[in-house]
Amino acid sequence: MDWHFVFSQALTQAIGPTMLVYALGAIGLNLQFGYTGLLNFGQAAFAAVGAYGLALAVVAFGLPFWWGIIVGLGCAVVLALLMGIPTLRLRADYLAIVTIAAAEIVRRLFRATVWSEHTGGSDGMRGFSDPFFELNPLSEDATWTFAFLSMDSGRLTVDFGLFDLQYSHRDLWVMTIGWALVAFFCIVLALLVHSPWGRVLKGIREDEEAVRSLGKNVFAYKMQALVIGGLIGAVAGFVFALSRANVQPDTFSTDFTFYFYVVLILGGAARIFGPVLGAALFWFLYTIFSQGLSQAITADLISPELINQTQVGPLVFFLLGLGMVLLLIFRPQGILGNKRELMLDVR
């Protein structure tokens, strides 16, 4: 059994482009759910409108790439207003119902055949990522060699003996931008939640009526948290679409939002670095389970009569789900969280 390959693949995914997408989406949810107590089950919708806003602006309307970014962010703001205005004055469960329905509506709108000439329907869209990768300073044909780091034929290899990490020059560019965005939003979130504005959000999470009795406009603060968190979710959609060089509606299903929540709760809600740690740990465990089981079956360490390759995927999700259940039982606040900071029964 090739443990070197298993750990290499696990660590590659733990800091790779996909992990960064989930970290960014969970950072937005952290502001909404962790600090404000908003049950937003539509973060996938914010990622979808961000990705499709960029793709439609560049491909369908021929706008420059940076205008596509602005269009995607603008769509996220509009979506937050449409979801928040009728629900944020009501109980939190109404927001949960509206957001989960809105996410499915958005997905089906982008999937509809009536607009498939522009959106590509179920096949999705391509061709919008070229301007982004043209900014990549790493040449595909370059050959760089350093101590413990080499780049050959467009692939970056970091070799530490026990494991090696390999990324294409495109993935490395996405990771450079993605990690910069993660650091930027973590700093911004830290400044926000430790400001008077952030303390009001925590007050709303703990006792909304008490904050309202102090003369604060609770609706306005909730709307601001929903908009800012939605904008971060749209940025996650940008990174997701650019890393794959395509955008396809079925990838923005409700499961996408639930994975954001898994990442957030695993790392610790209402903690600045909770989403980052949760995303890295989730993808490390997912990859090490899937690759480890596959390698064990290939090496005949596990009998094919007991489990075969096609059953590895469901078994991995079962193991991760069991781990989340045990985490919620024995440490519901997550790895970095504080039990006093987590309210699953949000009012």
C-alpha angles and dihedrals in degrees: 000000000000104000090168090063093044095052092041091054092045094051091043090058094040092067100021133110096275092053090052091055091055092043091054093046091049092048088059090048090048090063092046102039105017099046105020103029096235114154099218110175092169104073087121088063091057090050090048096050090046093051095042093043089058094043096046093046093052102035106027100033100027095232122156117269095253091052086054089057090052092048091051092050091046091053090052091053091049091049091050091051093048092051098038105044097065097036114033093077089056132066119298094252090065090058089050091053094046095047096048090048092046091053091055092045091052092049093050093046091056089045095049116117093220090075097029090113087069104024099035091236114231090347092064129208137293138179099062097098098063095090089051095053091044085069090058108118091198111095117221092222097044122119115205126172126190136153106295089349129082136163119203128172093347097310123112115218123189110188120193097163097247093057142358129213120214126191133167117240088253093053091048091053091049089049092050092054093038096053090046089054092047091051091046095051093044089055092045092048092049091052092047099048093046092052126085087261091057092048089055089053091053089048090053090051092051102039120353094185093054091053091048090051088058090062098257120145097238093183092056093049092048091049092050091051091048092050096046093045089047091052090054088049089053089053088053086054090053092053092044093051095043094048090055095035088225140068121218125179100224092061088067096063125139089269088069091063093045090054088053088055092047090053092046096047092043093055096036131272119245091025121114096224096032095098092047094050091043093052093047093047094045094053092041091054094041092052097041091051095046096042093039093052092045091050091047091053092047091050091048091242087125117043115241086225089063097045134348133201094267090057095052095085097054091043091053091053089047091054093047091047091050089050091052091050091052090046092053090049099047103023111014092168092065129234099306099020134109117228090225090058095057123080113175091172093061116187 
